[in-house]
Amino acid sequence: MTLHELISYNKLTDASSTAIVLPEQSVAAEKAGLAVNKKGLTLKELLQQTSHHNVKVRRDALMGIKDLFIKYPAELKLHKYAAVEKLRERIGDDDKMVRKSLYDLFKLVILPGCKEDNQELIVSLLMAYIFNAMTHLVVEIRIMAFDFLNLVLEFYPPSFSSYAEKIFQNYEDILRKNQYYLPDKGKLKDVLAGLVRCLSLLPWNKGETDLHNKDDTGQRVLHAFEADMSMSANGFSHIIKKLKDLVPVLVSSLQDFIPLVHTKASLEGKSFGCMASILHSIDLIVRSFVHGTDKNLESPSSQGGPDVALWDVSISSALLKKLFHLFPLNPVHHLSEKDYDRILDLNMVIAKIFFKLNEWICLPPDLLDKFLEFIENALLGKFCRAAQSSKAAWEKHFVELLSFIPKFVSRGESYWTSRLLQ
């Protein structure tokens, strides 16, 4: 073999022994040791794709992040704040399925996985984008923003106090125009259920919930027991005005449903759910007025009218003229067992609202007589549940109404005292 042939041979063998490196192999080498999803994408790549212009890419990226966090929980622990900071941008996404995928990601993976971490920081990262979505021009995005709010409060209830005033303002805004924003009764029902959750987180209302959980109802009835509400003034006094603004809006929303009670042969579930949540909200707000204000500063009027500092014209008009005059709700049609029980539930809640309010201000005697007659009829057994399955709910309402009797009897104000004690 000549020298020239030897040199050519060596070049050929050197070339043939050199590995051919494909682009995919380079990427794989770079990702060695990194957590990737089923498609081989890292968290950084998936987060970048959540802002892609293509809807399908955004959806797939959110599903990929969910898979990655489930497979590698440590990735969530290490990168939770960066992930939340990027993902929050999709709260106002214009695609319904992207928002739904984001909601599921937070509900099923991120929030449960961050319970032991800095909750305040996670909430602060989310709330600005949630509030921004609540004012979005697209109604569906607005409504979904309340779902995200409820999700945050479900996992981090203490965060409510930092945002309470703005939260109630946004509920007032959307309920004030509910015929435009919430023509679907199912969506209205969901928004109202969220409002009930928020009102239940107020300290004086939470105290009542805790008492029910401890089964102290009997103690309250027998001894006119009252929980210590001294905590109520700590950091929540500014909320009272926002709650006051909500009352006329809620009463107006309730009036939209009253024709259904009088004209329809049945009260369908969504409408009943809306009415029940509206009344429950008003009940919790009235409790806030009674227990969440300092009576030394906000003294009730002895003349049967609201104190000007708290009970302005709109509140007195809404409760005295637009709510209590509806009581009791009496459908003109023959009701099914289920509808009979539903109407009775609504009347029970209206009665509770009346008697709670009567502890704060002296309501007109004619109204008092009407509500006391309702309690008397209940004591005489004139109301009974049509369905056995509703017995527990009926008993709960009834016992709560009984808790007002000791205070009323102790005043000895009228002939109703002897009638109720018989």
C-alpha positions in Angstrom: 0.0 0.0 0.0 1.4 3.3 -1.1 1.7 6.3 1.3 -1.1 8.1 -0.5 -3.4 5.1 -0.2 -2.6 4.7 3.5 -3.5 8.4 4.2 -6.8 8.0 2.3 -7.7 4.9 4.2 -7.0 6.5 7.6 -9.3 9.4 6.7 -12.1 7.1 5.7 -11.9 5.0 8.9 -11.7 8.1 11.0 -14.8 9.5 9.3 -16.8 6.3 9.6 -16.0 6.0 13.3 -17.3 9.5 14.1 -20.9 9.4 15.6 -23.6 11.1 13.7 -25.4 13.3 16.3 -29.0 14.1 15.6 -30.6 17.3 17.0 -33.0 15.2 19.2 -30.1 13.4 20.7 -28.5 16.8 21.7 -31.7 17.9 23.4 -32.0 14.6 25.2 -28.5 15.0 26.5 -29.2 18.5 27.7 -32.3 17.3 29.6 -30.6 14.3 31.2 -31.5 14.4 34.9 -34.3 16.9 34.4 -38.0 16.3 35.2 -40.0 16.1 32.0 -43.7 15.3 31.2 -44.9 12.6 28.9 -43.9 14.5 25.9 -40.4 15.1 27.2 -40.9 18.8 28.0 -39.5 20.5 31.1 -41.4 22.8 33.4 -39.7 25.8 31.9 -40.8 24.9 28.4 -44.3 24.1 29.5 -44.7 27.4 31.3 -43.5 29.2 28.2 -46.1 27.4 26.1 -49.0 28.6 28.4 -48.8 32.0 26.7 -48.6 30.6 23.2 -50.9 32.2 20.6 -52.4 28.8 19.7 -55.2 27.7 22.1 -54.4 24.0 21.8 -50.8 24.6 22.7 -51.9 26.5 25.8 -54.3 23.7 26.8 -51.7 21.0 26.3 -49.2 22.9 28.2 -51.5 23.1 31.3 -52.2 19.4 31.0 -48.4 18.8 30.7 -47.7 20.8 33.9 -50.4 18.8 35.7 -48.8 15.5 34.7 -45.3 16.7 35.5 -46.3 18.0 39.0 -48.1 14.7 39.8 -45.1 12.6 38.6 -42.5 14.9 40.3 -44.0 16.5 43.4 -40.6 17.9 44.2 -40.8 20.2 41.1 -43.8 21.9 42.6 -42.1 22.4 45.9 -39.0 23.9 44.2 -40.7 26.1 41.6 -44.2 26.8 43.1 -43.9 30.6 43.2 -42.4 30.9 39.7 -45.1 28.6 38.4 -48.0 30.5 40.1 -46.5 33.8 38.9 -46.6 32.6 35.2 -49.9 30.5 35.4 -51.9 33.4 36.9 -51.8 35.1 33.5 -54.3 32.5 32.2 -57.0 33.4 34.8 -58.3 35.9 32.2 -57.7 33.7 29.2 -60.2 34.1 26.4 -60.6 30.4 26.0 -63.1 28.6 28.3 -61.2 25.3 28.3 -57.9 26.9 29.1 -59.5 28.6 32.1 -61.1 25.3 33.1 -57.8 23.4 32.8 -56.1 26.1 34.8 -58.8 25.9 37.5 -58.4 22.1 37.7 -54.6 22.4 37.9 -54.8 24.7 40.9 -57.6 22.7 42.6 -56.2 19.3 42.2 -52.5 19.8 42.3 -51.0 23.2 43.1 -53.1 24.5 46.0 -53.3 21.1 47.8 -49.5 20.7 47.3 -48.7 24.1 48.8 -50.7 23.9 52.0 -47.6 23.9 54.2 -45.9 26.8 52.3 -46.1 30.6 52.4 -49.8 30.9 51.7 -49.8 34.6 52.0 -47.4 34.9 49.1 -49.3 32.5 46.9 -52.6 34.3 47.5 -51.0 37.7 46.9 -49.7 36.5 43.5 -53.2 35.3 42.5 -55.6 38.0 43.9 -54.5 40.9 41.7 -55.2 38.8 38.6 -58.5 37.5 40.0 -59.7 41.0 40.8 -58.7 42.1 37.3 -60.7 39.3 35.7 -63.7 40.3 37.8 -63.9 43.5 35.8 -63.3 41.9 32.4 -65.6 42.9 29.5 -66.3 39.2 28.8 -69.0 38.0 31.2 -67.8 34.4 31.2 -64.3 35.5 32.4 -65.9 37.6 35.1 -67.9 34.7 36.4 -64.9 32.3 36.3 -63.0 34.8 38.4 -65.4 34.2 41.3 -64.8 30.5 40.9 -61.0 31.1 41.3 -61.7 33.4 44.3 -63.8 30.6 46.0 -61.0 28.2 45.3 -58.4 30.4 47.0 -60.7 30.9 50.0 -61.4 27.2 50.2 -57.7 26.4 50.7 -56.6 29.6 52.5 -59.6 31.0 54.5 -57.5 33.4 56.6 -56.6 35.3 53.5 -60.1 36.6 53.3 -59.6 39.4 55.9 -57.0 41.1 53.7 -59.3 41.4 50.7 -62.8 41.4 52.2 -63.7 45.0 51.3 -62.8 44.6 47.6 -64.4 41.1 47.5 -67.7 42.4 48.6 -67.5 45.4 46.2 -67.1 43.0 43.3 -70.0 40.8 44.5 -72.1 44.0 44.7 -71.1 45.0 41.2 -72.0 41.7 39.5 -75.2 41.2 41.5 -76.4 44.8 40.8 -76.5 43.9 37.1 -77.3 40.2 37.5 -80.0 40.2 34.7 -77.2 41.2 32.3 -74.3 39.3 33.7 -76.1 36.3 35.1 -79.2 35.5 33.1 -78.3 31.8 33.6 -79.8 30.9 37.0 -77.2 28.2 37.5 -74.4 30.7 37.2 -76.2 33.1 39.5 -76.7 30.3 42.0 -72.9 29.6 42.0 -72.0 33.3 42.5 -74.5 33.6 45.4 -73.1 30.4 47.0 -69.7 32.1 46.8 -71.0 35.2 48.6 -72.5 33.0 51.4 -69.0 31.4 51.8 -67.4 34.8 52.1 -70.0 36.1 54.6 -69.5 32.9 56.6 -65.8 33.8 57.0 -66.6 37.0 58.9 -65.6 36.4 62.5 -69.0 37.0 64.1 -70.6 34.6 61.6 -67.9 32.1 61.9 -68.5 32.1 65.6 -72.1 31.1 65.0 -71.0 28.3 62.7 -68.6 27.0 65.3 -71.4 26.9 67.8 -73.6 24.8 65.5 -70.7 22.5 64.9 -70.3 22.0 68.7 -74.0 21.2 69.0 -74.6 24.0 71.5 -78.0 24.8 70.0 -79.9 23.5 73.1 -77.8 25.7 75.4 -78.7 28.8 73.4 -82.4 28.0 73.5 -82.7 27.2 77.2 -80.5 30.0 78.4 -80.6 32.6 75.7 -76.9 31.9 75.3 -74.9 34.4 73.3 -71.4 33.8 72.0 -68.6 36.2 72.9 -68.3 38.5 69.9 -65.5 40.7 71.2 -63.3 39.6 68.3 -65.7 41.2 65.7 -64.3 44.7 66.0 -60.7 43.6 65.2 -60.0 44.7 61.7 -63.5 44.3 60.3 -65.4 47.4 61.3 -64.8 48.9 57.8 -66.6 46.0 56.2 -70.0 47.0 57.7 -70.6 49.7 55.2 -69.9 47.4 52.3 -72.3 44.9 53.7 -74.9 47.6 54.1 -74.6 48.4 50.4 -75.2 44.7 49.5 -78.6 44.5 51.3 -80.7 46.5 48.7 -79.0 44.6 45.9 -79.8 41.2 47.4 -83.4 42.2 48.2 -83.9 43.4 44.6 -82.5 40.1 43.3 -84.9 38.2 45.5 -87.9 40.2 44.2 -87.0 39.0 40.7 -87.9 35.5 41.8 -91.2 36.2 43.7 -93.4 36.0 40.6 -92.2 32.4 40.2 -93.6 31.6 43.6 -97.0 33.1 42.8 -97.4 32.1 39.2 -95.6 28.8 38.6 -97.0 25.5 39.6 -93.5 24.4 40.8 -90.3 26.0 42.0 -87.4 24.5 40.1 -84.2 23.7 41.9 -81.9 26.5 40.5 -84.4 29.2 41.4 -84.9 27.8 44.9 -81.1 27.6 45.3 -80.8 31.3 44.3 -83.5 32.4 46.7 -82.1 30.3 49.5 -78.6 31.8 49.0 -80.0 35.3 48.8 -81.8 34.9 52.1 -78.9 33.2 53.7 -76.7 36.1 52.7 -79.1 38.7 54.1 -79.3 36.6 57.3 -75.5 36.7 57.7 -75.4 40.4 56.9 -78.0 41.2 59.6 -76.0 39.1 62.0 -73.0 41.2 61.1 -75.0 44.4 61.9 -76.1 43.0 65.2 -72.8 41.4 66.4 -70.2 43.2 64.3 -70.8 46.7 65.5 -70.2 48.4 68.8 -73.5 49.2 70.3 -72.0 51.9 72.5 -71.1 53.7 69.3 -74.1 52.7 67.2 -77.0 52.9 69.5 -80.4 51.7 68.1 -83.2 54.0 68.0 -85.8 53.6 70.7 -88.5 55.0 68.4 -88.6 51.9 66.1 -86.5 53.5 63.4 -82.9 52.7 62.4 -80.0 54.7 63.8 -78.9 57.1 61.1 -75.3 56.2 61.4 -76.0 52.6 60.4 -79.5 52.1 59.2 -80.0 54.5 56.4 -83.1 54.9 54.3 -82.0 52.3 51.7 -81.6 49.6 54.4 -84.8 50.3 56.2 -86.7 50.5 52.9 -85.2 47.3 51.7 -85.9 45.2 54.8 -89.1 46.7 56.1 -90.9 47.4 52.9 -89.4 45.0 50.3 -88.6 41.9 52.3 -90.8 41.6 55.4 -94.0 42.5 53.6 -93.5 39.4 51.4 -93.8 37.2 54.5 -95.1 34.6 54.5 -94.6 33.4 51.0 -97.9 31.8 50.0 -98.0 30.2 46.5 -101.4 30.2 44.9 -100.9 26.8 43.3 -101.1 23.4 44.9 -97.6 22.5 45.7 -95.7 19.2 45.5 -94.2 17.9 48.7 -90.8 19.1 47.6 -92.0 22.6 46.8 -94.0 22.8 50.0 -90.8 22.1 52.0 -88.8 24.6 49.9 -91.3 27.4 50.6 -91.3 26.6 54.3 -87.5 26.7 54.4 -87.6 30.2 52.8 -90.2 31.4 55.3 -88.1 30.1 58.2 -85.1 32.1 57.0 -87.1 35.3 56.6 -88.4 34.8 60.1 -84.9 34.4 61.5 -83.8 37.6 59.7 -86.7 39.5 61.3 -86.1 38.3 64.8 -82.3 38.9 64.6 -83.0 42.4 63.4 -85.6 42.9 66.1 -82.8 42.4 68.7 -81.1 45.5 67.3 -83.9 47.8 66.5 -87.6 47.9 67.6 -89.6 46.8 64.5 -93.2 47.9 63.9 -95.7 46.2 66.1 -97.9 45.0 63.2 -94.9 43.2 61.7 -93.9 41.7 65.1 -97.4 40.3 65.4 -97.3 38.6 62.0 -93.9 36.9 62.8 -94.9 35.9 66.3 -98.1 34.3 64.9 -95.8 32.3 62.5 -93.8 31.0 65.5 -97.0 30.2 67.4 -98.3 28.2 64.4 -95.0 26.3 64.3 -95.2 25.5 68.0 -98.7 24.2 67.6 -97.6 21.9 64.8 -99.5 23.6 62.1 -96.4 23.3 59.9 -95.1 19.9 59.1 -92.6 18.6 56.6 -94.2 16.9 53.7 -91.2 14.8 53.0 -89.5 12.8 55.7 -86.1 13.5 54.2 -86.5 17.2 55.0 -87.2 16.6 58.7 -83.6 17.4 59.9 -83.5 20.7 58.0 -86.9 21.7 59.5 -85.9 20.9 63.0 -82.7 22.9 62.6 -84.7 26.0 61.5 -87.3 25.5 64.2 -84.7 25.3 67.0 -83.0 28.4 65.8 -86.3 30.3 65.9 -87.0 29.0 69.4 -83.7 30.6 70.5 -85.3 34.0 70.2 -88.2 33.3 72.5 -86.4 33.6 75.9 -85.3 37.2 75.0 -88.7 38.1 73.8 -90.4 36.6 76.9 -88.0 38.4 79.2 -89.3 41.7 78.0 -92.9 40.9 78.8 -94.0 43.3 76.1 -97.3 42.0 75.0 -100.0 39.3 75.3 -97.9 37.2 73.0 -95.8 36.3 76.1 -98.5 34.2 77.7 -99.6 32.7 74.3 -96.1 31.5 73.5 -95.6 30.1 77.0 -98.7 28.0 77.0 
